[in-house]
Amino acid sequence: MNDTGDAGSAQTATTVPPAPPGSSRIEGLVARLHGLHPRLIDLSLDRLVALLAKLGSPEQRLPPVVHVAGTNGKGSTCAFLRAMGEAAGLRVHVYTSPHLVRFNERIRLAGRLVSDPVLAAALEEVEQVNAAAPITVFEVITAVAFLLFARVPADLCVLEVGLGGRGDATNVIPPPAATAITSLSLDHRELLGETLEAIAAEKAGILKPGVPVAIGAQAEPARQVLLAAAAGRAAPVRLRGRDWDVAAGRYHDAAGSLDLPVPALPGPHQWDNAGIAIAALRATGLGLPDRALAAGVAGANWPARLQRLTGRLAALLPPGWELWLDGGHNPGAGAALAAHLVAWTDRPVHLVVGMKQAKDTAEFLRPLLGRAASLWAVAEPGQHLALPVETIVAASGGAARPGPRVADALHHLAREAIPARVLICGSLYLAGEVLKQDGSLPA
């Protein structure tokens, strides 16, 4: 991924199912590739450009591309883009990151997740062509995606930036049909900069001369940087609040108004992501009908984004309770989740939080603390770079209780008499572990 105690009887209740056939071959390949470059993240394009040239420049043979950057909402916007395209009858390639459970989730070929045999063969092909030259795993999987996208016919390609924009591996593509920038907030400051302005400048690196960009709701400092960057590149802007807007189920821009159903992805922030997707697709000139745009809003699917769980973990809670999962992990995501919790007033809400090391835990928790009946800090054994439970407790000002695992926290909560909602959040790595334990695997 890029970013992402005593279990007792709970461990038995949440046994993880065996890995799908063929996945061990992929995991072995990925483990080998990790040894080719000392850094997991290295924002540079030269290594990938050289590799793609040896592969015959597949990035030059993609269908029309919508390139999506941002801090929060990138994946959801990509899900809306895919759903809208498919509702119009288009074959849609999608490249996203990180994966939650299996590497295959990163690559969707003309509507279907890449199969284990196809992914493994492409990884081996790229590994052989790379010939042990220094390169990151993300660069390799990006090359694999481009190679497969160039070989399988499709009508639209949706690319999610992995990290930042300017130096991200996906930014080697020729000018796309459109770009999109979702909500920006402070995240990955050690790589992208300490201020919102610096982060916005990095994200604006995907803008291309003459290529339209759809921009969602932004704080004023980020908005000004993005507009200045677009002006400097002569990139036509579709800005929310100026060129388009969405509210109360209605989208409008210069091309006309469109009535929308409630987004399939929960949360008030998803109206913004759906609007960005519509603005970007209308800017491509592909001519998708309004009915397809509306159908995509209602039909999008994106795991671990306010996802209701109904499997093995959910069964640990009493009847009438609800279990939800969200991978949000930075201050902006915390604020978005807090806004959603405003609507959850019919019953208590308990938070189960596990986070990645180096994340701004206190700022993520700050808007949520006053809206939770209780807070539980967790760290799963398989959770990559899991922040220690005691560190989360300290960041909460002592408000959090140690789980120390998700199943343990759920067993504690199950003793409560009042039916409630439980929201597991704080890390996409945690989300992956939770999906495996619940049996709700992405498809």
Secondary structure, 3 states (H helix, E strand, C coil): CCCCCCCCHHHHHCCCCCCCCCHHHHHHHHHHHHHHCCCCCCCCCHHHHHHHHHCCCHHHHCCCEEEEECCCCHHHHHHHHHHHHHHCCCCEEEECCCCCCCHHHHEEECCEECCHHHHHHHHHHHHHHHCCCCCCHHHHHHHHHHHHHHHCCCCEEEEECCCCCCCCHHHHCCCCCEEEECCCCCCCHHHHCCCHHHHHHHHHHHCCCCCCEEECCCCHHHHHHHHHHHHHCCCCEEEECCCEEEECCEEEECCEEEECCCCCCCCCHHHHHHHHHHHHHHHHCCCCCHHHHHHHHHHCCCCCCCEEECCCCHHHCCCCCEEEECCCCCHHHHHHHHHHHCCCCCCCEEEEECCECCCCHHHHHHHHHCCCCEEEECCCCCCCCECCHHHHHHHCCCCCEECCCHHHHHHHHCCCCCCCEEEEECCHHHHHHHHHHHCCCCC
